[in-house]
Amino acid sequence: MELKKRRKLLLINPTNQSRKGFVYVDSMRFMPINLGIIAALTPDHWDVELLDESYEPFHFIEADIVGLTAFTSSAYRAYQIADIYKEHGITTIMGGVHATMCTDEALEHVHTVVQRDAESIWAGVIKDFEEGNLKRIYDGGNVNPEEIPHVRRDIFKYPYTYDLIQTARGCPMGCDFCSVTLMCGQKYREREVEAVLDEMEQTKSPLMFIVDDNLVNNNKKAQERAIRLFKGMIARGIKKHWLTQASINIADNEEVLHWAYKAGCRLLLVGVEAESPKALKEMNKKLNLKRGVDSYEKAFARIHKHGIGILATMIFGLESDTVEDLYARRDFVLNSSIDSYQTTVLTPLPGTVMYKRMKESGMIAMDNYPSDWEKYQFMYPVVNTPNISHIEMREVMKDIWISLYKKDTIRRKLMKTIWNTKSLSAAYWTYATNHNYGRMLLEHYIENEPGGLNYDMEFKSGKRSRYLKITDRIMILIYKLSWERLLANYFQSNKHLNKQ
């Protein structure tokens, strides 16, 4: 039997060079599991190496093929790296959501684009390369879930805080601002529970992020599947704390919430987006609109009842928003029982209904592509809406973010979380999450303004409020009762989780 020539595949995860974003906080640097899947699909006679710019600056490494992935915000960086390898005559292949949505643009910088899912076509890509017949475009479509392999985790040489795992793909919601449905399809494609549990047993970190866009579908069968998954985690002794993403209707089935907590869930990222019917209608956020904004607090209370914290996504800068609407959304966050919050600026992603509409109406201010893609990171206003310019939006959002993420605010949120959830572990997750999002959103303000906030989200003047001084004593007690032991467990496998 003739041995095949050994080859090398270099996989690169590029990062946005205009700001650090998630890289600003060690515990928010997530492993690129899509590249781990590519590694798992690659034949044995290929050596596979990962270079993740979240941890390691790009440097030239020899390879036969360089594979890149990118979100829109990191696409320009991917192109810069690809151009270097093309100059050296090395084959470059790009996949991921941005390359799928902007294929012609990507092909100006790489030899080949892999669209949508790679599982059905990667073996053919490698074969075509070896035979000298590599095509310009491969479209993997949306594969059956049984074709999704276990992530090859030995390539992850960096100290990631979380192990990531995916139990399903696809989302039928079709929100105007989101590209998930376009990329992954309208149908939920759920992996077999036993296959997911087998992969979970291979993970090492005590912390896990289940990255499904919606872990629990909105029907009884999907809820039963979720319960089987959670009970299976308990039965197999998979003792991890984890977070995941869900729609607000996850609160409808309290048995799901009960077993989720028992299995280690401490935080749910819930797509709230806005507090007014007008805003929800504009985004085509049908589920929330149908349920009504008056139902939010009831759903939050059910989630809290089972000891789970809520990380709500909120979008600022909709087409109809006025400055007053932005502050009203901020006040909703402050006054609601939401525990932690991801407050982003409306960003029209390529391929979405929203992008097409805004492009046609001339609302997009930052359209010097591909370099301007660096600004599409949800923290930098890129559109002029009818009521707010992108320049005014920057100043208003800085003020809103300071009021939302300053230490006094997130400390008050912490105390409410403890009261609502009766869970000190869930309270840690929400408190740490608010710190981390504040640090990312206010990155330039923290680093460049002498009188602003510091890394601990307190004002650099050093003058602490009476509330902070009083609650410092409570914080010491919380650490002694719970968080000291909790963090010791988290740090067993990873020493990069931030203390707050």
Summary of the structure (lengths in Angstrom):
residues: 500
radius of gyration: 22.6
end to end distance: 58.6
largest distance: 77.3
contacts: 1673
relative contact order: 0.09
helix: 46%
strand: 15%
